Amino acid sequence: MGQKIAAISFDEVVSSEFGYPISLDLNSITHLPDSSLVLMDVTSGKSTQVPFQVDNLNGRYIFWMIEPQANKAKSSHLFELHRTVEKEKHNVFLALKATESSLIIQKNGADLWQYNQGIAYPPEGVDSAYARSGFIHPMWTPDGKSLTRIQPNDHYHHYGLWNPWTRATYKNELIDFWNLMERQGTVRFANFINRTSGPVFADYKALHEHVVLKDRKVPEIAMTEVQGTRIYALEKDNDYYLADISIVLNTTPDEPVVLEEYRYGSLGWRATEKWNRNNSEVITSEGLDRKSADGSLARWCIVQGELDGDYGAVVMMSYPANFNHPEPLRIWPEDIYDRGDMYANFAPTKNMAWKLEPSKSYQLNYRFLVSSKKISPEQAEAAWMQFAHKPIITINKF
């Protein structure tokens, strides 16, 4: 196999039925190009080559997936990094499909996640103020069922999975970036920062501009946001995938922005119109259901239900370093619009304001576990532990 460069070992934080990504700083191990490296799983005493992917956007980090263990017991893992001139070609099963108005992440040709950089206009006869870009729809289950909805006639400003703020103070003015009909502000796509395909993940990062319209002849950018999604999946497991969502906020060099306390804002999810109070449910990390979840604090929240004879489930997870973690939830009540339509939102400013200082960056990280099967609270807790608590990795160089 070639020259052994390093042995990498760790114990799992918790056992889980779901695979999950591991990463480490490749520069701390070797400066050899990744084209001359192979990663071997030697945990069982046999040497099996493992697909890996290197992220060069911020440093040089190597990523690979840990497969779930059949016995569901917490396990130890041992990998070796080798220098070689021969390496197995791994299938790039996570790929990007670009259209004029969207970027779609696919697994073996099946659509999983669609980011829309093009402007989506409301239905004919509806005020054009509701148009916007820079949102996710559809978010599909692995079986191809949409979990999101845009421009419902009760809230034309709802855009699948999207991230405006409802009350923001900028230059001593209160600006609403959420309710587009107010014509105070909006959020728009500006550019892509990167796009990646590979055998471990596919991802993108997009630059968004939070634009003030109120009393402006020329729109003014109050804040920028780098929003990215990275999809992880195992090629042979078609029941679920992981979507890591990062949100980095920056103000202008001279002006702070205060994200004021309000009952909703940030990463909102308007769920599929197929769900109502009779065929879907909410379970939080604190054991609360839809009747009591709104306003509660949570590390994770399951939203799941039946979909045309199939099933869809999402575990929304908040990272411990997020502002105001565990985060307040905004969950619509069961009697809304008679049917009990589903809306779920980690709302970090629901119970306190958040001041963003000039020339500083602020980050929020979330993971969505998206499944075609029902998820239990025990499974959700294990998945959150893997997201929130990285294992301690030991590296022995040779």
ZILIN-V427358 format. One line per field, one symbol per residue. ss: DSSP state (2 for helix, 1 for strand, 0 for the rest). phi: phi as a letter, one per 40 degrees, with the letter a starting at -180 (. if undefined). A space follows every 10 residues. Layout:
ss=???
phi=???
//
This chain:
ss=0011111111 1000000001 1111122200 0002221111 1000000111 0011100000 1111110000 0000011111 1110000000 0001111100 0111111001 1111110001 0000000222 0100111111 0000010101 1100111110 1100000111 0011100002 2200111111 1111110100 1111111111 1100000001 1111111111 1100000001 1111111111 1000001110 0000000111 1000000001 1111000002 2220001101 1111111001 1111111100 0000001111 1000000000 0011110000 0001110000 1111111111 1000002222 2222222200 00011110
phi=.hccbabbba bccacacbca cbaaccccba bccccbbbbb cbdcgcbbcb cbabbbcbga bcbabccccc cfccbcbbbb bbcabbaccb cccbbbbbbc babbcbbfgc cbabcbcccc ccddgcdccc cabgabacbc cdcgccbbab fcccacccbg babcbcbbcb fgbcbbcccc ccfcaabbcb accaaabicb abaabbcbbc bcbdfbcbdb ccababbbbb cbacccbbca abbcbbbbbb cccbbcbbcc cacaigccbc cdcccaccba abbbccgcbc cbccgccaca acbaicbfgb aaabbcbbcd ccdgccccbb bcccccfgcg dbabacbcbc bacbcbccgb bbbbbbbbcb bcbcbcdccc ccccdcccbc ccbbbbcb
//
